[in-house]
Amino acid sequence: MISRYRRGVVWYRLDLRTADHPALTAASRDCDLVLPVFLMHEHRMRHPLTAPLRAGFLLESIAALQRNLERLDGGLCFRLIPTDDMLMSDPLAQYQDAVCTFLREVQADALYLTPQVEPGFVRQDSAIRDWCTRHGVAVHAIESTTTLPLASLAQQSGEPYRVYTPFWRNLWGRWQADPPAILPPPRLPAGSADWIASVPADPLPTLHSLGRNPGDAATNLTGGEGAARRQLTAFLEGPVADYADGRDFLGRDVTSRLGAALQSGCLSSREVIAQSAARMWQPGSPAASLEKFIKEVAWRDFAHAILWHFPETVRDAFQERYRTLTWRDDPIAFTAWSEGQTGYPVIDAAMRELGATGTMHNRARMLTASFLTKDLGLHWRLGADWFLAHLIDGSLANNTLGWQWTAGIGTDAAPYFRIFNPVTQAQKFDPHGVYLRRWLPELAHLPDAVIHDPLRHPAGLSYPAPIIDRAAQRQLILARYQQSR
């Protein structure tokens, strides 16, 4: 068989795996030689919205990818693009120039990549595609960030879905009718390792060398494809059985903890769904829990589809009628929220969990987002940016959809008048105060009956008083929403 191209470059970004990687598989099939590359922009790694723990997870994942590609008779060329103060007004242009310069340097005939949905990635890919067209480099952009190609997850009219439930029915119906094959890791063509070794590369940096300091924050998550697959297997062999009934309970560890792996592309969502579906169809399996888990993975696809079709939602409300909604400006309240000092224990516990671990339970994410937007009346973008700056699994698509959903201004959103009560929610989903005692040791001595509302007990009077009167604030917030509507 004659190869289509002499030299092919596989450009890695948020797809840090070797299995179920259509772009890598296609390049290994089509090219005489294959050179995988990761070009890291120092600006992105130093950016305030790139959490230090997320940067560390990314570095671990790149190192694991490098080892896995070497096992496939290849390797990974890593380049660090230093911040250029002369171009800092447009770091995207600097990165695009570095990609095109690399392609020219290695005399690539073809470029293989996995498209991303973030608006910056979309603009970047378009510019690089134009350059490749002018310079005779073939471009193969092969989707694998979502379970099925985004363009195919549309209504019969061609219009994008704006509500999750019909989106899910379409995705799940198509999956059941024709499950996609999960691609094994491909062997790179003979000679690829020598080509890769001949190309100048940089050593993988450390958080310290990038000037990032996670402080006291620490995580037990490990980056890389192998670690992610082991995590998935462990979840499917145990905790998933309680997922449907237990996933909302703050003190129970029954979630998959795969968010960071999916965000970095250490696993494809197709592989996660394929393994889950295979178990769901086995006799005696916890089918309801497995289907619920698959639906949550599909929520990620929905978030990516919304951002792809409606990139303006990064900064603006999905529902246009709420783009005139007025928000309070209260830095003191925002600081109390971000530092876990609101006087509402479940909110404070969740924010302290985020600061300490770079993670937060999904129920807690909804409660803290509701409190910021609908109790404090602060702009959802303040909270969304804070989450991105601290979450290991920080994803622009998921984060935007989640914050707008909770604020009642997004697609498929919670009604504007639904305002989570942090006390009753904690009583329902952490009835014995397990979660609160873990993150608020100053309340650990209180009995279950009052730990959620410590000022009701003499021993809890030292806890900060609530920073707002929720009953009074509720009327003001609802009036703002009604006026915008």
N, C-alpha and C positions, 0 to 999 in steps of 0.2 A: 504494500500500500504506500502510495506517495503522499507525503505530508503536504498540507496546504500552505504551511508557512515554515520558514527556516527558524526564526527566533520569535518566541512568544513570551510576553510578560504577563504575569498574573498579579494584579494590583490588589493587595489586601488592605482592608479597612476594618469594618465591623462584621467580619466574616472569618473569624480566627479559628478555622478548623480545616480538616482534610477530608472528612467524610461528608457526604451529601453536600458537596460543593460543586455545583454544575460548571462554574467557570474554570475551576482547576481541572476537572475531568475533561472538559472540552479542549482546553489548552494541551493537556497531555495526549489527547487523541489527534489533534490537528497539527502539532508543531514538532519539528525535529529536536528542538531544545526548548526547555521551559525554565523561566526565571521568576520565581515568586519574590515579590518585594513589598516591604512595608515602609512607607515614608511618613515619619512622625514629625509633625510641625510642633516645635517647641512652644509656640504661642498657644496652641490648643491645650497642651498639657499644663501650661501655667495659668490658663484662664480661670477666673474666679468661679465660673460655673462648671468647671471640671473638678469634682470632688477628689481630694488627695487619695482617699481609699479606692475610688474608681480608677484613678491613674495607676495605682499600685496593682490593682486587679488586671488592668490592661497590660502592664509590663509583664506580669506573670504569664498571661495568656499568650503574649507574643513569644516569650521564651519557650513555652510548651509547643507552640506551633513550629518554631525553628527546629526543635528536636524531632517532632513528628514528620516534618518534611525531609529531614535527613534520613529517617528510616525508610522513606519512599524513594531513595536514591537521588535526592535533591537537596534542598536547603532553603534558607530564606536570607535575602539580602536586606539588611536593615540600614536605613539612612535617617539621621536626625537633621531636620531642617532648622538651623538656628534662627532665632528671631532677628530680623533685620530692622533696626530702628528707622532706616530710611523708608521702609515699606510698611511700617506698622499701621499706617492709615488704611491699608488694604492687605491684610495678611492672606486673604483668599487668593489674591493675585500672585503673591509670593509663592504660595503652595502650588498653584497651577503651573507657574513657571518651572518649579522644581520637578514636577512630574514630567513635563514636556522635555526638559533638559535631560532627565534620566533616560527617557525613551530614545532620544537622539544619541546619547552616549553609548548605549548598549546595542544600538542599531536594530531596534525591535521592528519586526514586520507586522506584529499583531498585539493588541492589548485586550486582556480579558479582565472583566471586573464584575462585581456584584453591585447593582444600583442601590442607592440608599434614598430615603424619602425626605430627609431634612432639607429645607429649602436651600441651605448653603451647599450641600452635596449636589443637589439637582443643578444649580447654577454652575458649580465647579465641573461636573461631568459634561455639561453642554459645551463649556469652553474648551475642555480637553478634547472632546469629540471633534469639534471644529478644527482644532490644531492637527489632530491625527488625519482628518480628511485632506487637509492641505499638504501634509507631508507623507502621504501614502502609507499610513499605518492603519490596518484594519482594526475596528473596534467591535468587540463582542460583549455586550452588556447582558448578563444572564441573571434573571431574578432568582433569589433564594432567601431573601430576608423574611418573607412571609410564606405562609403555608402553600398558597396558590398564587399565581401571578395577579398583581393588583388589578390589572385591566380586565381580567376575567371575573373578578368578584364585583360585578355590577348588575344592575337590574336589566331586564330584557330590553328596556328602552335605551340602554347604554348609560343612563344616569347613575351616579354613585349612590350607594346606600347612605342614608342619613340616620337610620335607626338600627340598633344592633341586632334585634331578633331576626328580621328577615335576612340580614347579612349572614348570621350564623346558620340559618336554615339552608341558604345557598351553599355556603362553604361545606357544611357537614353532609348535605345531600350529594354534592359532587365528590367529596372524599369517599363516601360509602359506595358510590357507583363505580368509581375508578381510583382506588388509592394510589397515589404516586409512589414510584419506586424510590427507595432510599439508596443513594449512590455510595458504594464502598470507596475508601481512599484509593486514588489511582497511583500507579507507579509512574514516576516521571521518566521521560525518554532518556536513553543512555547518553551520557555526555553532559547532561544538565548540571550535575554536581560540579564538574570541572568548570563549566561556564560561570556558574554562580560564584565559585571560589575565586575566579579571575577578576570579578567586579569589585572595586573598592567599596568597603562597607564600614559602618560605624559600630562600635560596641553598644550593646543595649544599655541605656542609662539606668540610673536608680532614682527613686524619689528624691533622695538627697541631692544628687547632681542636677536634678531639674528644679531644685529650690522649693520642693513641696514638702510640707511637714504636717502629717496627720495629727500631731499633738498627742493627746491621750486616747484618741479613737483607735479602735482595733477591731478586726473581724476574723472570724474563723472560716471564711470563704476562701477557696483556693482557685486561682485562675487556670484556664487551660481546658482543652477538649476532654482529656482523660478524667480529670476531676469532675467535670460537669456530667459526664456519662455515668460515673460512679454515683454521683448525687442523685441522678434520675433513677437509677436502678434501686438505690436504697429507699427512695421515696415510694416507688411503685411496689416494693416488696413489704412495706410496712405502713407508714403514716397515711398513705392514700386511702386506706380503708375507712378512716374517720374524716375524710376531707369534706364530704357533703355536709355532715352535721357539725363538724368542729372547726372549720376554717375561719369562722367569725370570732371564735373565742380567743381573747388576747393571751391568756395564760397557757394555751395549749400549742404545742409545736407540731402541727399537722400540715404545714404548708411545704411546698417543694423547695423553696429557696433557690430557684433556678433563674430568677430575674436577671442577675448580673451575667450569667452565662448566655442567656438569650440575647441580652443587649449587646454583648461583645461578639456574638456569633460563634461562641465556642461549641454550641449545639444549634442545629437548625430547628425551627418550630415544627417542621415536617417530621423530623426524627422523634421529637417529644410526643407528638400526636400519634405517630405510627406505633411506638412502643406502648403507649397508653391504650390505644384502640385494640391492639393485639391482645392485651390482657383483659380488656372489657368484654371481648367476645369469647373468653374462656369460661367453661362452666364453674359456677361458684364464685365468680369474681365480684368485687364490690362495684357493680356496673354503674350505679347511680353516682358514686363518688368519682369514678373515672370519667364519666360523661361531664360531670360538673367541672372537673379539672381541665378537660379538653376545651370546654366552653370558655374557661378563663384564659387559656392560651390563645383562643380565637379572638378574645377581646384585644389582645396585643395586635393581631392582624387588623382588626377594625380601627384601632388607633392609628396604625401606619397608613391605612387607606384614607382616613379622614385628613391626615396631614398632607398626604400626597395630592389629594384632590383640592384641599382647601388650605394652602400654605399660609394664608393670612391669619389663620387661627393661632399661630405662634404668639401673636401680640393682641389680636382682636377677638372678641366673643364670636363664637360660631353663629349664634342667633343675633341677627343684625339689630333687633329691637333693643338689645341690651348693650349696644356699643355706646349709648349715651348714659349708661348707668353711672351715677356718681359714687365715688369711694372716699372714705375718710383718709386724712393724712395725720397719722398719729405714731411717730417714731417710738415713743415710750411704750405704747401697747405692742408694737411689733417686736421690740426688744424683749418684752416680757414673754411673748409667745415663743420667740426663737430660742430663748434660754430656759424655757420650761418653768416660768415663774408666774403663771396666770392665776393661781389659786384654785384651779380646777384640776384635780389630781390626774385624771386620765390624759388630759392634754399635756400636762407637765411631764408625765411619765413617757409619753410617746416622743416628745421633743428631746428628752434626755436620751432615750434609746437611739434616736437618730444621731445625736452628737457623739455618742459613745461607740456606736457600731457601724454607722453608715447604712443601717437598714431600719425599716419600720414595718410593723404588721399592717396589712391592707386595711383592716377595720380602723386602726389608729390613723392611717392616712386620711380616711374619709372624715373622721372626727376632728382632726386638727385642721383640715382644710375648711370644713364647715364652720369651725370656731373662728378662724381668721376672717373668712369672707362674710359670714352671715351673723356672727355675734359681734366681732370687732368692726366689721364693715370695711376692712382693708382690702386693697386691690389683690385679686387672685394672682397677678403676676409676681407680686412680692413673695408670696408663698411658693409659687412654682419655681422661681429662681433660687430660693433658699433650699428647696428640695434637690434641685440639680447640683447645687454647690456642696451637698453633703451625702447624697445617696450613691451607693456603689452601683445600683442598677438604674441610675438616672438615665432616662430615655426621653428625648424631646417629645416624641409622639405619645408615649404612654402618660407622661407627666402632664402634658397639655390637655389631653382628653380627660384625665382624672380630675384635675383642678377645675376645668370648666364644667364637668358633670356635677361635681359637688357644689359649685357656686351657682348652679341652675342656669347657666348661660350657654351651655354647649349642646352638642348633638346628643339625643337620647338622654337628656339631662334629668336629674332629680328636680322636681318642681321647686320654683323659687321660694315657696312658702314652707318647704320641708327644711327644718333647722334641727339638726341633731342635738339632743340634750345630753351634754357630756356626763352628767351624773347618772341619769337613768340608763344610758348606753353602757356605762361602766358596770353598773349593777347587773345588767343583763349579760354582758359578754366577759365580765371578770368578777363573778359573784363573790368569790372568796378573796379577792384582792391579790391574787398571785402576781399578776403583771405589775400592779401598783407597788407591791412590796419589793419587787426586784429593782425597780428604777427610782423609787422614792423611799429610801431606807428610813427617812425621818418619820414615815407613817407606819413602819413595819409593826410597831407595838399596838396599833389600834385594832379593835375588834372588827370583824367583817361588816357588822351592821352600820358602822359609821365611817369606815375608811374612805368611802367614796365622797363623803361630805364631812371632812374632819372637824369643821367648826362646830358641829353638833356635839362634840365630845370635849370635855375639859383638857384632855391630854393632847388634843389636836389644835388648840388655840394658837400655838406657835407657828402653824402653817400659814403661808401668805393668804391674806383675804382675797376673794375674787376681785379681779381688776375691773369688772363691769357688773352692772345689774342686768342680767340677761332678759328679764321680763320687759324692762323699759326699752332696752336696746332693740328687742325684737320688733316692736312697733315702728321704730325709726327705719330699720332695715327693710321691712315689708313695704313701707311707704315709698322708699327709694325704688324698689323693684317695680311697684305698681305705677309709679310715675314714668319710669323708663318704658314700660309696656304700653 
